[in-house]
Amino acid sequence: MHGRPRRPAKPEDEEAASAKAAKLRDLQEHVLRNHHSRTYTKEAIGLSFKLLEINPEAYTAWNYRKLAFQHNIKELSDPEAIRSAVDDELRVVEVALRQNPKSYGAWYHRKWLLNQKLSPVDSKREFGLLDKLLKVDARNFHGWNYRRFLARFMGAPDEEELKYTMDKISDNFSNYSAWHNRSILLSNLLIQQRKGFESKQKIFSEEFELVTQALFTDPSDQSGWFYHLWLLAQTSTPDNPQLIASWPCNGTKLSSSLLKEKADQNTLSSIWSHSLKERTVPIVLYFNEPVKGLNQSSLKVKSDLDFGKDIQWMALSTTDSGYSNCWTTYLQIANECSSSQQYSVEVSIPCSDDIVSRSGSNHNSSVHFTFTMELISNDTQDIDLFDKPVAWNCSESLQSHGKCEHIPFDQLKITSALVEEDSNWHFESLSEQIDLFRELSDDNSKFVKLTLARLLLACAATKSRGRSLIERKGYCEEALGYFSDLIHLDPSHKQHYEDERSLVLMDKLTCDMETLMKHCSVSVPLNHVQFCRLSLTRIGFAERLMWVQVLDLSHNSLRSVEGLEALQQLVSLNISNNHISNFTALEPLTKIIFLKALDLSFNEIGVHSIDTTRYICSSPFSHKIQECEAFVECQKKDINVEEYWDAILFFKSLKLAQLDIKGNAVASKENFRTLVMTLIPSLKWLNSECIN
C-alpha cells in the first residue's frame, strides 16, 4: 500500500512466517499433485482455495482452477446450477483480493470468468466491488484496469466513466490512476467525435484549466504533472502523421562525378557520394512519428530509369514493431545510362489508409517531390579514395568552400490552411501555459522547471511552421537553461535531463542554415558536419542531416548512435572519445550501406560485460538470431563465438575500408584483430595501419 513504512520483524512474526511457509509448501505439493493427475474433486478444488487464500500469487493454483471449472461445468445443464458455480468462483477471487488487492492472478481470473459468458453478469455487484477496493486504495491500477474492462464488457458509456474519474479526482487531486483513465477516455471520445467532444480545442482548453487547478493546489504532487504532460503532447503535435523530410528532397540534383583534381588523400575532401557510382540510389522518408504500411500501393515512384525488380520499403528501426519514423528503399539502376544525361525521379505519397501511426491515425496529407540524377563518366572513376587512411582533426574549425545553397537543407513543409489554423491555436495555448507556470516561482520545483522546458520546446516546434527562427532559438536557449538547472537539482535523473538537453542543442544547431554553416564544410561533392566537444549524450533531429556524407561526433558523451540510421549518404563517421560501451549500441550503423570509414577509438567497448542470461534469446542485439556463416568462419579460426557474439553480429554487416578501434578494452583481447579481418575482407586500414 502507498506510503506505509516497512516494520522490522519481531520474533513472533518470524515464527508465524515459518509456520505459514510450511503450510504453503504442503498445500502446493497437494495442488501440484492434483494438477498433474487431473483430479477435479470437490476436496481437491478446496485445497486450491486454501492455497489461494494464503497466497493469491500462486499462478499454478489459478490455472488448475480454470481447468477444474471447465471440466466440472460440462456436467451442469441447469442455468441456476451454472450460475451458482460461477458465483462460487467469483467469491474465491474476492477472498484472494482481500488478502492482496493487487494480485495479478486474481484479477485475471475474474476477467476470464466473465469472458466465459456462462451466466448474466451482476453489474451492480461488480461495480460495487470496485468501489470498495478503490476506497481502500484509490490508485490501485489493477482495479482501474478492471473497471475499463468491465465498462467495455457491460457497454457502459465513456461519458459516464469520464464523470466517475472527475468524482475521484475531486476527492483527491493525487489520484494518478484517475488522471490516467481520464486520458484514455478522452482520447476515445475525441476520436469517435461523440456529442460534446467534436472540438479538440474546446476540450483541451477545459482540461488545461482543470489540471492547472490541481497543480496550483499542490505543486509537489506528481499526478497532475503527468496528466499535464499528456495534454501537452496532444496539443503540440499534429493529429495525423506527417512526412517532414526526405532524401533526396524536392529539386535536388545528384551527380556521380568526382572532383577533377584529386585531393590530398589523407584528408576528408576526397569523400564523395558512393551511391551513384555503385548504381544504387537510397530514398529516405522521415515522418514526425513512427508509422507502418509503406509499400508499393501507398507510395508511387516514377522515373525514366529502369530500377529492375519491385521497389521494397524498409523500416529503419532498431525494434521489430513494424513502426518507424524513418523508411528507405534502394533503387538499383538496371539500364545503361547515357553520359551526362539527367534522369528524373518522382515520388508521390497520396492520402492513404495504409500508412498508419501507433495511435491508429492515417497519413492524410498527399506529398509529391521530384529530384534529378546525372551519371557522368570520366577518367577519375577508378580513384581509390582510401589508399591512405582518413585523418580527423576536430580541434580545427571547418572552413566552408562553396555557397550555402549547395546544402540540400530544404524540408518538406505542410501548408494546408487547416494545419496552419491548428498550429496557431497550439501556439496560443502553449504561450498561455508558459505565462501561467512562470507565476509558480518555486525555484526548487523540478516539476515546474521540467514542464516549462517542455512547454518552451513545444512552442519552438510550432515556430518551425513558418514563424520566426529568432523566437524559436530563444525558446531553445531558455529550455537549455532549465535542463542545466535540473541536472543539478535532480541528480537521480541526470541522464534523462542530459539526453533532453542534447536534443535541444541539436535542434538549436540544425534549425537554420546560418547556425549549421558554422559546423559545416561544403565543397562539391563533399558534405562534412562537425559536432565535437558539445557534451552530446543523444543524437536528435537526424532528419535535418540526411544529406551529410562525413560526420564528426568525437569528444562527446554519446552512449548510442540511434538516429544515425537515417543518414543513408554517410560514408565516414567519427565517434571516438565517447561513452559507447558495447557493439549493440552501434546497431543503427549496420543499416548504412555506404559507410566506409569508422572511428570508434577511445570508447568503453569491452569494459562492461553483457549478461546474456538476462535474455530469452542468445543475444539482445537481435531477436532472430540464427546460425550464420560469420559464426562458422570465426569458429574455424578458434575465435570464442560466445565471447564475441555482439562484435560478430555488428562487423558482419559492414563493408568498411577503414576502422579505428584502439583505446577500447576489446581491442586488446586475444583474436579480436583476427575477428575483424575475417569479418571485414574489404578492410584496408585498421588503427591507421595498412592491412595486406
C-alpha positions as CSV (number, residue, x, y, z in Angstrom):
1,M,0.0,0.0,0.0
2,H,1.3,3.5,-0.8
3,G,3.1,5.4,2.0
4,R,3.3,2.5,4.5
5,P,6.7,2.2,6.1
6,R,8.2,-1.3,6.4
7,R,8.3,-2.5,10.1
8,P,11.2,-4.6,11.5
9,A,10.3,-8.2,12.0
10,K,9.6,-9.4,15.6
11,P,10.4,-13.0,16.9
12,E,6.8,-13.9,17.0
13,D,6.4,-12.7,13.4
14,E,9.2,-14.9,12.3
15,E,7.6,-17.9,13.9
16,A,4.3,-17.2,12.3
17,A,6.0,-16.8,8.9
18,S,7.8,-20.1,9.3
19,A,4.6,-21.9,10.1
20,K,2.9,-20.2,7.2
21,A,5.7,-21.2,4.8
22,A,5.4,-24.9,6.0
23,K,1.7,-24.8,5.4
24,L,2.2,-23.3,2.0
25,R,4.7,-25.9,0.9
26,D,2.2,-28.7,2.0
27,L,-0.7,-27.1,0.1
28,Q,1.5,-26.5,-3.0
29,E,2.5,-30.2,-3.1
30,H,-1.1,-31.3,-2.9
31,V,-2.3,-28.8,-5.6
32,L,0.5,-29.8,-8.0
33,R,-0.2,-33.5,-7.4
34,N,-3.9,-32.9,-8.2
35,H,-3.0,-30.7,-11.2
36,H,-0.8,-33.4,-12.8
37,S,-3.2,-36.2,-12.1
38,R,-6.2,-34.0,-13.3
39,T,-8.1,-34.6,-10.1
40,Y,-11.0,-32.2,-10.0
41,T,-13.0,-33.4,-7.0
42,K,-14.6,-31.1,-4.5
43,E,-11.9,-31.8,-1.9
44,A,-9.1,-31.2,-4.4
45,I,-10.6,-27.9,-5.5
46,G,-11.0,-26.9,-1.9
47,L,-7.2,-27.4,-1.3
48,S,-6.5,-24.9,-4.2
49,F,-8.8,-22.4,-2.5
50,K,-6.9,-22.7,0.8
51,L,-3.7,-22.1,-1.0
52,L,-5.0,-19.0,-2.8
53,E,-6.5,-17.7,0.4
54,I,-3.0,-17.6,1.8
55,N,-1.0,-16.8,-1.4
56,P,-3.1,-15.2,-4.2
57,E,0.0,-15.2,-6.3
58,A,0.1,-19.0,-6.8
59,Y,-0.5,-18.9,-10.6
60,T,-0.5,-22.7,-10.9
61,A,-3.4,-22.8,-8.5
62,W,-5.4,-20.3,-10.6
63,N,-4.6,-22.3,-13.8
64,Y,-5.7,-25.5,-12.0
65,R,-9.0,-23.9,-11.0
66,K,-9.6,-22.9,-14.6
67,L,-9.2,-26.4,-15.8
68,A,-11.3,-27.8,-12.9
69,F,-14.0,-25.3,-13.6
70,Q,-14.1,-26.1,-17.3
71,H,-14.2,-29.8,-16.5
72,N,-17.0,-29.7,-14.0
73,I,-19.2,-27.1,-15.8
74,K,-19.7,-29.6,-18.7
75,E,-21.7,-31.8,-16.3
76,L,-24.1,-29.0,-15.5
77,S,-27.2,-28.1,-17.6
78,D,-29.4,-26.3,-15.2
79,P,-28.9,-22.5,-15.6
80,E,-29.2,-22.0,-11.8
81,A,-26.5,-24.6,-11.1
82,I,-24.2,-22.9,-13.7
83,R,-24.9,-19.5,-12.1
84,S,-24.1,-20.9,-8.7
85,A,-20.8,-22.4,-9.9
86,V,-19.8,-19.0,-11.4
87,D,-20.7,-17.2,-8.2
88,D,-18.7,-19.6,-6.2
89,E,-15.6,-19.0,-8.4
90,L,-16.2,-15.2,-8.2
91,R,-16.2,-15.4,-4.4
92,V,-12.9,-17.2,-4.4
93,V,-11.5,-14.3,-6.3
94,E,-12.9,-11.8,-3.8
95,V,-11.3,-13.7,-0.9
96,A,-8.0,-13.6,-2.7
97,L,-8.4,-9.9,-3.3
98,R,-9.0,-9.3,0.4
99,Q,-5.6,-10.9,1.0
100,N,-3.9,-8.9,-1.8
101,P,-5.9,-6.3,-3.8
102,K,-3.1,-6.2,-6.4
103,S,-3.0,-9.9,-7.2
104,Y,-2.4,-10.2,-11.0
105,G,-3.7,-13.8,-11.0
106,A,-6.9,-13.0,-9.1
107,W,-7.9,-10.0,-11.4
108,Y,-7.1,-12.0,-14.5
109,H,-9.1,-15.0,-13.2
110,R,-12.1,-12.7,-12.7
111,K,-11.9,-11.3,-16.2
112,W,-11.5,-14.9,-17.6
113,L,-14.7,-15.9,-15.7
114,L,-16.8,-13.1,-17.1
115,N,-15.5,-13.7,-20.6
116,Q,-16.9,-17.3,-20.5
117,K,-20.3,-15.6,-20.6
118,L,-22.0,-18.6,-18.8
119,S,-24.4,-16.5,-16.8
120,P,-25.7,-12.9,-16.7
121,V,-23.2,-10.5,-15.0
122,D,-24.4,-8.6,-12.0
123,S,-23.1,-5.2,-12.9
124,K,-24.2,-3.7,-9.5
125,R,-22.1,-6.3,-7.7
126,E,-19.0,-5.9,-9.9
127,F,-19.0,-2.1,-9.8
128,G,-19.8,-2.3,-6.0
129,L,-16.7,-4.5,-5.5
130,L,-14.6,-1.9,-7.4
131,D,-15.9,1.0,-5.3
132,K,-15.0,-0.8,-2.1
133,L,-11.5,-1.6,-3.3
134,L,-10.8,1.9,-4.7
135,K,-12.0,3.4,-1.4
136,V,-9.2,1.4,0.3
137,D,-6.6,2.4,-2.4
138,A,-7.9,4.9,-4.9
139,R,-4.7,4.4,-7.0
140,N,-4.9,0.6,-7.4
141,F,-4.2,0.3,-11.1
142,H,-5.5,-3.3,-11.1
143,G,-8.9,-2.0,-10.0
144,W,-8.8,0.8,-12.6
145,N,-7.8,-1.7,-15.3
146,Y,-10.7,-4.0,-14.3
147,R,-13.1,-1.0,-14.4
148,R,-12.0,-0.3,-18.0
149,F,-12.6,-4.0,-18.9
150,L,-15.9,-4.0,-17.1
151,A,-17.1,-0.8,-18.8
152,R,-16.4,-2.2,-22.2
153,F,-17.9,-5.6,-21.2
154,M,-21.1,-4.0,-20.0
155,G,-21.3,-1.4,-22.7
156,A,-21.1,1.5,-20.2
157,P,-20.8,4.9,-22.0
158,D,-17.4,6.5,-21.9
159,E,-19.1,9.8,-20.9
160,E,-20.3,8.2,-17.6
161,E,-16.9,6.8,-16.9
162,L,-15.4,10.2,-17.5
163,K,-17.7,11.6,-14.8
164,Y,-16.5,8.9,-12.5
165,T,-12.9,9.9,-13.0
166,M,-13.9,13.5,-12.2
167,D,-15.5,12.4,-8.9
168,K,-12.4,10.6,-7.9
169,I,-10.1,13.5,-8.9
170,S,-12.4,15.9,-6.9
171,D,-11.9,13.6,-3.9
172,N,-8.2,13.6,-4.3
173,F,-6.1,15.5,-6.9
174,S,-3.3,13.0,-6.2
175,N,-5.2,10.1,-7.8
176,Y,-2.8,9.3,-10.7
177,S,-4.9,6.3,-11.9
178,A,-8.0,8.5,-12.2
179,W,-6.0,11.0,-14.3
180,H,-4.6,8.2,-16.5
181,N,-8.1,6.7,-17.0
182,R,-9.3,10.2,-17.9
183,S,-6.7,10.5,-20.7
184,I,-7.8,7.1,-22.2
185,L,-11.5,8.0,-22.1
186,L,-10.9,11.5,-23.6
187,S,-8.8,10.0,-26.4
188,N,-11.6,7.6,-27.3
189,L,-14.3,10.3,-27.2
190,L,-12.4,12.7,-29.4
191,I,-11.5,10.0,-31.9
192,Q,-15.2,9.0,-32.1
193,Q,-16.3,12.6,-32.3
194,R,-19.1,11.9,-29.8
195,K,-21.6,14.6,-29.0
196,G,-20.0,17.3,-26.9
197,F,-16.5,16.1,-27.9
198,E,-16.3,17.4,-31.5
199,S,-13.9,20.3,-30.7
200,K,-10.5,19.2,-29.6
201,Q,-9.6,22.8,-28.9
202,K,-12.5,23.3,-26.5
203,I,-12.0,20.1,-24.6
204,F,-8.2,20.5,-24.1
205,S,-8.7,24.1,-23.0
206,E,-11.0,22.9,-20.3
207,E,-8.7,20.1,-19.3
208,F,-5.7,22.5,-19.1
209,E,-7.8,24.7,-16.7
210,L,-8.8,21.6,-14.6
211,V,-5.2,20.2,-14.2
212,T,-3.8,23.7,-13.6
213,Q,-6.1,24.0,-10.5
214,A,-4.6,20.7,-9.2
215,L,-1.1,21.9,-9.9
216,F,-1.5,25.2,-8.1
217,T,-3.3,23.4,-5.2
218,D,-0.3,21.1,-4.6
219,P,2.7,21.7,-6.9
220,S,4.7,18.9,-5.2
221,D,2.3,16.2,-6.3
222,Q,3.3,14.2,-9.4
223,S,-0.2,13.1,-10.7
224,G,-1.3,16.3,-12.2
225,W,2.1,17.0,-13.7
226,F,1.9,13.7,-15.6
227,Y,-1.5,14.5,-16.9
228,H,-0.3,17.9,-17.9
229,L,2.5,16.3,-19.9
230,W,-0.1,14.1,-21.7
231,L,-2.2,17.2,-22.6
232,L,1.0,19.0,-23.8
233,A,1.8,16.1,-26.1
234,Q,-1.8,16.2,-27.6
235,T,-1.6,20.0,-28.0
236,S,1.8,20.3,-29.6
237,T,1.7,17.6,-32.2
238,P,-0.5,17.2,-35.4
239,D,-3.4,14.8,-35.2
240,N,-2.2,12.7,-38.1
241,P,1.3,11.5,-39.1
242,Q,3.1,13.9,-41.4
243,L,6.1,13.4,-43.7
244,I,8.6,16.1,-42.5
245,A,11.8,15.4,-44.5
246,S,13.2,13.3,-47.3
247,W,16.4,12.5,-49.0
248,P,16.7,13.4,-51.8
249,C,14.5,16.4,-51.1
250,N,12.4,18.2,-53.7
251,G,14.5,19.8,-56.5
252,T,17.8,18.1,-55.6
253,K,20.3,17.4,-58.4
254,L,22.6,14.4,-57.8
255,S,25.8,13.8,-59.7
256,S,28.2,10.9,-59.9
257,S,31.2,12.9,-60.9
258,L,34.3,13.1,-58.8
259,L,36.4,16.2,-58.2
260,K,38.5,16.6,-61.3
261,E,41.6,17.5,-59.3
262,K,42.4,14.6,-57.0
263,A,42.7,16.0,-53.4
264,D,45.2,15.0,-50.8
265,Q,44.2,11.5,-49.8
266,N,44.9,11.9,-46.0
267,T,42.1,14.5,-45.7
268,L,38.3,14.2,-45.9
269,S,37.9,16.3,-49.0
270,S,38.1,13.2,-51.3
271,I,35.0,11.6,-50.0
272,W,32.1,11.7,-52.4
273,S,28.6,10.1,-52.9
274,H,29.3,6.4,-53.4
275,S,25.7,5.6,-54.1
276,L,25.5,6.7,-57.7
277,K,28.9,5.2,-58.5
278,E,27.6,1.9,-57.3
279,R,24.3,2.5,-59.2
280,T,22.3,2.5,-56.1
281,V,20.1,5.4,-55.0
282,P,18.7,5.4,-51.5
283,I,15.4,7.3,-51.0
284,V,14.8,8.1,-47.3
285,L,11.4,9.3,-45.9
286,Y,11.2,10.7,-42.4
287,F,7.9,11.1,-40.5
288,N,7.1,13.1,-37.4
289,E,6.1,9.9,-35.6
290,P,6.5,6.1,-36.1
291,V,4.3,4.7,-38.9
292,K,3.9,1.5,-40.7
293,G,2.3,0.5,-44.0
294,L,4.7,1.9,-46.6
295,N,4.6,-0.3,-49.7
296,Q,4.2,-0.1,-53.5
297,S,0.5,0.7,-53.2
298,S,0.9,3.5,-50.7
299,L,3.9,5.1,-52.4
300,K,4.5,5.6,-56.1
301,V,7.9,6.0,-57.7
302,K,8.1,7.0,-61.4
303,S,11.3,7.5,-63.5
304,D,12.7,7.1,-67.0
305,L,15.3,5.0,-65.4
306,D,14.9,1.2,-65.1
307,F,15.1,0.1,-61.5
308,G,14.8,-3.6,-62.2
309,K,12.9,-5.5,-59.5
310,D,10.0,-4.3,-57.4
311,I,10.7,-1.4,-55.1
312,Q,10.6,-2.6,-51.4
313,W,10.4,-0.2,-48.5
314,M,12.2,-1.0,-45.3
315,A,11.7,0.4,-41.8
316,L,15.0,1.8,-40.4
317,S,14.1,1.0,-36.8
318,T,16.0,-0.9,-34.1
319,T,12.9,-2.7,-33.0
320,D,10.7,-5.4,-34.6
321,S,7.4,-3.5,-34.0
322,G,6.9,-2.6,-37.7
323,Y,6.6,1.1,-36.9
324,S,9.4,3.6,-37.7
325,N,9.9,7.3,-38.1
326,C,12.4,6.6,-40.9
327,W,11.8,4.4,-44.0
328,T,14.1,3.7,-47.0
329,T,14.3,2.0,-50.3
330,Y,17.3,1.4,-52.5
331,L,16.8,2.0,-56.2
332,Q,19.1,-0.3,-58.3
333,I,19.8,1.4,-61.6
334,A,19.5,-1.5,-64.1
335,N,19.6,0.1,-67.6
336,E,22.5,1.6,-69.4
337,C,22.6,5.3,-69.0
338,S,23.9,8.0,-71.4
339,S,26.8,10.0,-70.1
340,S,26.0,13.5,-68.8
341,Q,22.2,12.9,-69.2
342,Q,19.9,13.9,-66.4
343,Y,17.2,11.5,-65.3
344,S,14.2,12.5,-63.2
345,V,12.6,10.6,-60.3
346,E,9.2,11.4,-59.0
347,V,7.9,10.2,-55.6
348,S,4.2,10.5,-54.7
349,I,2.5,9.7,-51.4
350,P,-1.2,10.1,-51.7
351,C,-3.6,10.2,-48.7
352,S,-3.6,6.6,-47.7
353,D,-5.3,4.4,-45.1
354,D,-2.3,2.0,-45.5
355,I,0.1,4.4,-43.7
356,V,-0.9,4.3,-40.0
357,S,0.7,5.6,-36.8
358,R,0.8,3.8,-33.5
359,S,-2.2,5.8,-32.3
360,G,-4.2,4.5,-35.3
361,S,-4.4,7.7,-37.3
362,N,-3.8,7.8,-41.0
363,H,-1.5,9.8,-43.2
364,N,-3.9,12.3,-44.7
365,S,-1.6,14.9,-46.5
366,S,-0.6,14.0,-50.0
367,V,3.0,14.7,-50.8
368,H,4.9,14.9,-54.2
369,F,8.5,15.6,-54.8
370,T,11.0,15.3,-57.7
371,F,14.8,15.0,-57.9
372,T,17.2,14.5,-60.8
373,M,20.3,12.4,-61.3
374,E,23.3,12.9,-63.6
375,L,25.6,9.9,-64.2
376,I,28.9,11.2,-65.5
377,S,31.7,9.0,-66.9
378,N,35.2,10.4,-66.5
379,D,38.7,9.1,-66.1
380,T,38.6,9.6,-62.3
381,Q,36.1,6.8,-61.6
382,D,38.8,4.3,-60.6
383,I,40.4,6.6,-58.0
384,D,41.0,4.7,-54.7
385,L,39.6,7.1,-52.1
386,F,41.2,5.1,-49.2
387,D,44.7,4.4,-50.5
388,K,45.7,6.4,-47.3
389,P,43.7,6.5,-44.0
390,V,41.3,9.3,-43.4
391,A,42.7,11.8,-40.9
392,W,40.4,13.5,-38.4
393,N,41.2,16.7,-36.6
394,C,38.3,18.0,-34.6
395,S,40.5,20.8,-33.0
396,E,40.4,22.7,-36.3
397,S,37.2,24.6,-37.2
398,L,35.7,23.8,-40.5
399,Q,36.1,26.2,-43.4
400,S,33.2,26.3,-45.9
401,H,34.1,26.0,-49.5
402,G,31.1,27.0,-51.6
403,K,27.7,28.6,-51.2
404,C,25.0,27.7,-48.7
405,E,22.6,26.6,-51.4
406,H,24.9,23.6,-52.1
407,I,23.5,22.0,-49.0
408,P,20.1,20.4,-49.7
409,F,18.7,21.8,-46.5
410,D,15.0,22.3,-47.6
411,Q,12.5,20.2,-45.8
412,L,9.0,19.2,-46.9
413,K,6.6,21.6,-45.5
414,I,2.9,21.2,-44.6
415,T,1.0,24.3,-45.9
416,S,-2.7,23.3,-45.6
417,A,-4.9,26.0,-44.1
418,L,-6.3,23.5,-41.5
419,V,-2.8,22.7,-40.2
420,E,-1.9,26.4,-40.0
421,E,-5.1,27.1,-38.1
422,D,-4.3,24.2,-35.6
423,S,-0.7,25.5,-35.3
424,N,-1.9,29.0,-34.3
425,W,-4.2,27.5,-31.7
426,H,-1.5,25.3,-30.4
427,F,0.9,28.2,-30.1
428,E,-1.6,30.4,-28.3
429,S,-2.5,27.7,-25.8
430,L,1.1,26.9,-25.1
431,S,2.0,30.5,-24.6
432,E,-0.8,30.9,-22.1
433,Q,0.5,27.9,-20.2
434,I,4.1,29.3,-20.1
435,D,2.9,32.6,-18.7
436,L,0.8,30.7,-16.1
437,F,3.6,28.5,-14.9
438,R,6.1,31.3,-14.6
439,E,3.9,32.5,-11.8
440,L,4.9,29.4,-9.9
441,S,8.1,31.0,-8.6
442,D,9.3,28.0,-6.6
443,D,12.9,27.8,-7.8
444,N,13.4,24.4,-6.4
445,S,10.5,22.7,-8.0
446,K,11.8,20.2,-10.6
447,F,8.2,19.7,-12.0
448,V,7.8,23.5,-12.7
449,K,11.2,23.7,-14.5
450,L,10.6,20.4,-16.4
451,T,7.1,21.5,-17.5
452,L,8.3,24.9,-18.5
453,A,11.1,23.4,-20.6
454,R,8.7,21.1,-22.4
455,L,6.3,23.9,-23.0
456,L,9.1,26.0,-24.5
457,L,10.2,23.2,-26.7
458,A,6.6,22.7,-27.9
459,C,6.5,26.4,-28.8
460,A,9.8,26.1,-30.6
461,A,8.3,23.2,-32.6
462,T,5.4,25.3,-33.7
463,K,7.8,28.1,-34.6
464,S,9.2,25.7,-37.3
465,R,5.9,26.1,-39.2
466,G,6.7,29.4,-40.9
467,R,7.3,31.6,-37.9
468,S,10.4,33.5,-36.7
469,L,13.6,31.4,-36.2
470,I,14.9,34.1,-33.8
471,E,12.0,33.4,-31.5
472,R,12.5,29.6,-31.9
473,K,16.1,29.9,-30.8
474,G,15.1,32.0,-27.8
475,Y,12.8,29.2,-26.7
476,C,15.6,26.7,-27.1
477,E,18.0,28.8,-25.1
478,E,15.6,29.2,-22.2
479,A,14.9,25.4,-22.3
480,L,18.6,24.6,-22.2
481,G,18.9,26.7,-19.0
482,Y,16.1,24.8,-17.3
483,F,17.6,21.4,-18.2
484,S,21.0,22.6,-16.9
485,D,19.3,23.5,-13.6
486,L,17.5,20.2,-13.5
487,I,20.8,18.2,-13.9
488,H,22.0,19.8,-10.6
489,L,18.6,19.9,-8.9
490,D,17.6,16.3,-9.5
491,P,20.8,14.3,-9.9
492,S,19.0,10.9,-9.7
493,H,17.5,11.7,-13.2
494,K,20.7,13.3,-14.5
495,Q,21.0,11.1,-17.5
496,H,17.4,11.8,-18.7
497,Y,18.0,15.6,-18.4
498,E,21.3,15.3,-20.3
499,D,19.6,13.5,-23.1
500,E,16.8,16.1,-23.3
501,R,19.4,18.9,-23.2
502,S,21.3,17.2,-26.1
503,L,18.1,17.1,-28.2
504,V,17.5,20.8,-27.6
505,L,21.1,21.6,-28.5
506,M,20.8,19.6,-31.7
507,D,17.6,21.5,-32.5
508,K,19.3,24.8,-32.0
509,L,22.4,23.8,-34.1
510,T,20.4,22.5,-37.1
511,C,17.3,24.6,-37.2
512,D,18.6,27.2,-39.7
513,M,21.4,27.4,-42.3
514,E,23.3,30.3,-40.6
515,T,23.9,28.3,-37.4
516,L,24.6,25.0,-39.2
517,M,27.1,26.5,-41.5
518,K,29.4,27.2,-38.5
519,H,29.8,23.4,-38.3
520,C,29.9,22.5,-42.0
521,S,32.4,22.2,-44.7
522,V,30.8,22.3,-48.2
523,S,32.8,21.6,-51.3
524,V,31.1,19.8,-54.1
525,P,30.7,16.9,-53.7
526,L,31.7,16.9,-50.0
527,N,29.2,17.5,-47.2
528,H,31.0,17.4,-43.9
529,V,29.5,18.3,-40.5
530,Q,31.4,18.5,-37.2
531,F,29.7,18.4,-33.8
532,C,32.7,17.9,-31.4
533,R,33.0,18.7,-27.7
534,L,29.4,19.7,-27.2
535,S,28.7,17.2,-24.3
536,L,26.1,15.4,-26.5
537,T,24.6,12.3,-25.0
538,R,22.0,11.6,-27.6
539,I,21.5,12.3,-31.4
540,G,18.4,14.2,-32.4
541,F,16.9,15.8,-35.5
542,A,18.6,13.4,-37.8
543,E,16.0,14.3,-40.5
544,R,17.9,17.6,-41.0
545,L,21.2,15.8,-41.6
546,M,20.2,13.2,-44.2
547,W,22.4,14.9,-46.8
548,V,25.6,14.5,-44.7
549,Q,28.4,12.3,-46.0
550,V,31.1,12.9,-43.4
551,L,30.1,13.3,-39.7
552,D,32.4,14.0,-36.8
553,L,30.8,13.5,-33.3
554,S,34.0,12.9,-31.4
555,H,34.7,14.0,-27.9
556,N,31.1,13.9,-26.7
557,S,29.3,11.7,-24.2
558,L,27.3,9.5,-26.6
559,R,26.1,6.1,-25.2
560,S,24.4,5.1,-28.5
561,V,24.1,6.2,-32.1
562,E,20.4,5.7,-32.5
563,G,19.1,8.1,-35.2
564,L,22.1,7.9,-37.5
565,E,20.4,5.1,-39.5
566,A,18.6,8.0,-41.3
567,L,21.9,9.2,-42.8
568,Q,22.0,6.9,-45.7
569,Q,24.5,9.0,-47.6
570,L,27.0,8.7,-44.7
571,V,30.5,7.5,-45.8
572,S,32.7,8.5,-42.9
573,L,31.8,8.6,-39.2
574,N,34.0,9.6,-36.3
575,I,32.5,8.8,-32.8
576,S,35.8,8.5,-31.0
577,N,36.2,9.6,-27.4
578,N,32.6,8.9,-26.4
579,H,30.9,6.5,-23.9
580,I,29.9,3.7,-26.3
581,S,30.1,0.6,-24.0
582,N,29.2,-2.3,-26.4
583,F,28.6,-3.2,-30.1
584,T,24.9,-3.5,-29.5
585,A,24.7,0.3,-29.1
586,L,26.1,0.6,-32.6
587,E,23.4,-1.5,-34.4
588,P,22.0,1.5,-36.3
589,L,25.2,1.7,-38.3
590,T,24.6,-1.7,-39.8
591,K,21.7,-0.1,-41.8
592,I,24.0,2.4,-43.5
593,I,25.1,0.5,-46.6
594,F,27.7,3.1,-47.9
595,L,29.7,3.5,-44.6
596,K,33.4,3.1,-45.4
597,A,35.4,4.8,-42.6
598,L,34.5,4.4,-38.9
599,D,36.4,5.7,-35.9
600,L,35.4,4.0,-32.6
601,S,38.7,4.7,-30.8
602,F,38.8,5.5,-27.1
603,N,35.3,4.5,-26.1
604,E,34.4,1.9,-23.4
605,I,33.7,-1.2,-25.6
606,G,34.7,-4.3,-23.7
607,V,34.9,-2.7,-20.3
608,H,31.3,-3.7,-19.4
609,S,30.5,-7.3,-19.9
610,I,27.0,-8.1,-21.1
611,D,25.0,-10.6,-19.1
612,T,23.3,-12.7,-21.8
613,T,21.5,-14.8,-19.2
614,R,19.0,-12.0,-18.9
615,Y,17.7,-12.5,-22.4
616,I,15.4,-15.2,-23.7
617,C,17.4,-15.4,-27.0
618,S,21.2,-15.7,-27.2
619,S,21.6,-12.0,-28.0
620,P,19.7,-8.8,-27.2
621,F,21.2,-7.5,-30.4
622,S,18.6,-9.3,-32.5
623,H,15.5,-11.4,-31.7
624,K,16.0,-13.5,-34.8
625,I,19.4,-15.0,-34.2
626,Q,20.2,-18.0,-36.4
627,E,23.4,-19.8,-37.3
628,C,25.2,-17.7,-39.9
629,E,28.4,-18.0,-42.0
630,A,30.1,-15.4,-39.8
631,F,29.9,-17.6,-36.7
632,V,31.1,-20.6,-38.7
633,E,34.1,-18.6,-40.1
634,C,35.1,-17.4,-36.7
635,Q,34.9,-20.8,-35.1
636,K,37.2,-22.1,-37.9
637,K,39.8,-19.6,-36.6
638,D,39.4,-20.7,-33.0
639,I,37.6,-17.4,-32.1
640,N,35.4,-17.7,-29.0
641,V,32.0,-17.0,-30.6
642,E,30.2,-16.8,-27.2
643,E,32.5,-14.0,-26.0
644,Y,32.3,-12.0,-29.3
645,W,28.7,-12.6,-30.4
646,D,27.9,-8.9,-30.4
647,A,31.0,-8.0,-32.3
648,I,30.4,-10.7,-34.9
649,L,26.8,-9.6,-35.5
650,F,28.0,-6.0,-35.8
651,F,31.0,-6.4,-38.1
652,K,29.5,-9.0,-40.4
653,S,27.1,-6.3,-41.8
654,L,29.7,-3.7,-42.5
655,K,31.8,-3.1,-45.7
656,L,34.4,-0.8,-44.2
657,A,37.7,0.3,-45.8
658,Q,38.9,1.9,-42.6
659,L,38.3,1.1,-38.9
660,D,39.9,2.7,-35.8
661,I,39.1,0.9,-32.5
662,K,42.2,1.5,-30.4
663,G,41.7,2.7,-26.8
664,N,38.8,0.2,-26.2
665,A,39.3,-2.8,-23.9
666,V,38.0,-5.2,-26.5
667,A,40.8,-4.2,-29.0
668,S,43.5,-5.7,-26.7
669,K,41.7,-9.1,-26.4
670,E,43.0,-12.3,-27.9
671,N,41.9,-12.9,-31.5
672,F,40.0,-9.7,-31.8
673,R,42.2,-8.4,-34.7
674,T,41.7,-11.8,-36.4
675,L,37.9,-11.5,-35.9
676,V,37.8,-8.0,-37.5
677,M,39.9,-9.0,-40.5
678,T,37.9,-12.2,-41.0
679,L,34.5,-10.4,-41.0
680,I,35.5,-7.3,-43.0
681,P,37.5,-8.5,-46.0
682,S,37.2,-5.1,-47.6
683,L,39.2,-3.5,-44.8
684,K,42.4,-1.7,-45.8
685,W,43.3,0.3,-42.6
686,L,43.0,-0.9,-39.0
687,N,44.0,1.6,-36.4
688,S,45.8,3.6,-39.1
689,E,47.9,0.5,-40.0
690,C,47.8,-0.9,-43.5
691,I,46.4,-4.5,-43.8
692,N,48.0,-6.6,-46.5
